[in-house]
Amino acid sequence: MQDICSTLEPLLDRYADEEGFTFHAIHGFCTAMTIVPFELKTDERNEILFGVPVTLTRQDSILLEQALDQLSRAIDRQFNEEEGFELSCEEFADPDDEDLMDWCCGFLQAHIMTEEKWFRDNEQEVSELLLPVMLGSGLFDDEPEFEAILEDEQLTEDMCSQIPEVLMELYLLFNSPEEASSKPPSKASKPARKGSPRKRH
């Protein structure tokens, strides 16, 4: 994963503006696309990642495609290994961690682009599972439901720490529904809403 990050970060520094993704946001974005794949034109994808329409050099374009392909395969591999899924950021229990916020915002960006697919068959369950990611994004902190959660520091940390687990449940739900059906339902409940990714910092 570090090699992929070392390839992507110089490209982000070279081409991205303040609206562009960080590496952690890209990881979150690719994670959502691994759970619920969808087609995205190269120019559209690059504008999302870099925050502006960009024209990459041929060499940089090749580097970007190779890095994103490696990242997507690494994410898919994690979902299918016994060790389970890990976020790109080391700390996922602190809701104020900017890397976590970036990761969650990147994930939600891909999610809102295909909301219909996510909610088509299991709207209630998916909404419940997305709650920790929504909390970690920081996009909904001013909403009453989230304010109540954030007032309880232990509950907030517990929910954020559950993100890798709920991602695994989401992956199984969409890619191995038979296995997912054997798991107990989540207790969280909150419909997902649209948000925008965090700016680069």
C-alpha positions in Angstrom: 0.0 0.0 0.0 2.9 2.4 0.8 4.2 2.0 -2.8 0.8 2.9 -4.2 0.7 5.9 -1.9 4.2 7.0 -3.0 3.0 6.9 -6.6 -0.3 8.8 -6.1 0.8 11.5 -3.8 3.3 13.2 -6.2 0.5 13.2 -8.8 -1.9 14.8 -6.4 0.7 17.4 -5.5 1.3 18.1 -9.2 -2.2 18.3 -10.5 -4.8 18.6 -7.7 -6.3 21.8 -6.5 -7.9 22.5 -3.1 -11.0 20.4 -4.1 -8.8 17.4 -4.9 -8.6 14.1 -3.0 -5.9 13.1 -0.6 -4.6 9.5 -0.9 -6.9 8.4 1.9 -9.9 9.9 0.1 -8.9 8.0 -3.1 -8.6 4.8 -1.0 -12.1 5.4 0.4 -13.5 6.2 -3.1 -11.9 3.0 -4.6 -13.3 0.9 -1.6 -16.8 2.0 -2.4 -16.3 1.2 -6.1 -15.1 -2.2 -5.1 -18.2 -2.9 -3.0 -20.6 -1.6 -5.7 -18.7 -1.3 -9.0 -19.8 1.2 -11.6 -18.5 2.6 -14.9 -16.7 6.0 -14.8 -15.1 7.7 -17.7 -11.4 8.5 -17.2 -11.9 12.3 -17.6 -14.8 12.3 -15.1 -12.8 10.1 -12.6 -9.7 12.3 -12.9 -11.7 15.5 -12.3 -13.2 13.9 -9.1 -9.8 12.8 -7.9 -7.9 16.1 -8.7 -10.7 18.5 -8.2 -10.4 20.1 -11.6 -10.3 19.0 -15.2 -6.7 17.9 -15.9 -4.5 16.9 -18.8 -1.9 14.4 -17.5 1.3 13.7 -19.4 1.4 10.3 -21.0 3.8 9.0 -18.3 1.7 10.4 -15.5 -1.4 8.9 -17.0 0.2 5.5 -17.1 1.4 5.8 -13.5 -2.1 6.8 -12.4 -3.8 3.9 -14.1 -1.3 1.4 -12.8 -1.6 2.8 -9.2 -5.4 2.8 -9.2 -5.5 -0.7 -10.7 -3.1 -1.9 -8.0 -5.1 -0.1 -5.3 -8.4 -1.6 -6.4 -6.9 -5.1 -6.6 -5.4 -4.7 -3.1 -8.7 -3.6 -1.7 -10.6 -6.5 -3.2 -7.9 -8.9 -2.0 -8.3 -7.6 1.6 -12.0 -8.2 1.4 -11.3 -11.8 0.6 -8.5 -12.5 3.1 -9.0 -13.9 6.6 -7.2 -10.9 8.2 -10.1 -8.7 7.1 -10.2 -5.2 5.7 -8.0 -2.3 6.9 -8.4 1.4 6.2 -5.5 3.3 4.6 -5.3 5.5 7.7 -3.7 3.9 10.8 -6.1 5.4 13.4 -9.8 4.8 12.8 -11.1 5.2 16.3 -10.7 9.0 16.5 -13.6 10.8 14.7 -11.5 14.0 14.6 -8.7 12.4 12.7 -8.4 14.2 9.3 -7.2 11.1 7.5 -10.3 9.2 8.6 -12.5 12.1 7.6 -10.8 12.2 4.2 -11.3 8.4 3.8 -15.0 8.5 4.7 -15.6 11.5 2.4 -14.0 9.7 -0.5 -16.1 6.7 0.2 -19.3 8.7 0.3 -18.5 10.5 -2.9 -18.5 7.2 -4.8 -21.6 6.0 -2.8 -23.7 9.0 -3.7 -22.9 8.6 -7.4 -24.7 5.2 -7.3 -27.1 5.6 -4.4 -29.9 3.7 -6.4 -27.7 0.6 -6.7 -26.8 0.7 -3.0 -30.4 1.0 -1.8 -32.2 -1.0 -4.4 -32.7 -4.2 -2.5 -31.5 -3.6 1.1 -32.2 0.1 1.9 -32.6 -0.3 5.6 -29.7 -2.5 6.2 -27.3 -0.5 4.0 -28.4 2.7 5.7 -27.6 1.2 9.1 -24.2 0.0 8.0 -23.3 3.3 6.5 -23.9 5.2 9.7 -20.3 4.8 11.1 -18.9 6.0 7.8 -21.2 9.0 7.8 -20.2 9.8 11.3 -16.5 9.5 10.5 -16.8 11.9 7.5 -17.7 14.9 9.7 -20.2 16.0 7.0 -23.2 15.5 9.3 -21.9 16.9 12.6 -24.5 19.6 12.7 -27.4 17.3 12.3 -29.3 16.6 15.6 -29.0 12.8 15.3 -25.2 13.0 14.9 -24.8 15.8 17.5 -26.4 13.4 20.0 -23.9 10.6 19.1 -20.9 13.0 19.2 -21.8 14.1 22.7 -20.9 10.5 23.9 -17.1 10.2 23.2 -17.0 6.5 23.9 -19.9 5.8 21.6 -18.4 7.9 18.9 -15.1 6.1 19.1 -16.7 2.7 19.2 -18.8 3.5 16.1 -15.8 4.8 14.1 -13.7 1.7 15.1 -16.5 -0.4 13.6 -15.9 1.0 10.1 -13.7 -1.9 8.8 -16.2 -4.4 10.1 -19.2 -2.7 8.5 -17.3 -2.4 5.2 -16.8 -6.2 5.3 -20.5 -6.6 5.9 -21.4 -4.3 3.0 -19.0 -6.2 0.7 -20.5 -9.5 1.6 -24.0 -8.1 1.2 -23.4 -7.0 -2.4 -20.9 -9.7 -3.4 -21.7 -12.8 -1.3 -25.3 -12.3 -0.2 -25.6 -15.9 1.1 -22.8 -15.4 3.6 -24.0 -11.9 4.6 -27.5 -13.2 5.4 -26.0 -15.4 8.1 -24.7 -12.4 10.0 -26.8 -10.6 12.7 -28.3 -7.2 11.6 -26.6 -4.0 12.6 -28.3 -2.0 15.4 -27.5 1.4 14.0 -30.2 3.2 12.0 -29.8 6.4 9.9 -30.6 6.9 6.2 -27.6 8.0 4.1 -27.6 11.5 2.7 -25.6 13.3 0.1 -22.4 15.1 1.1 -19.3 16.4 -0.7 -15.7 15.2 -0.2 -13.3 17.2 2.0 -10.9 19.6 0.4 -7.2 18.9 0.2 -5.2 20.3 3.1 
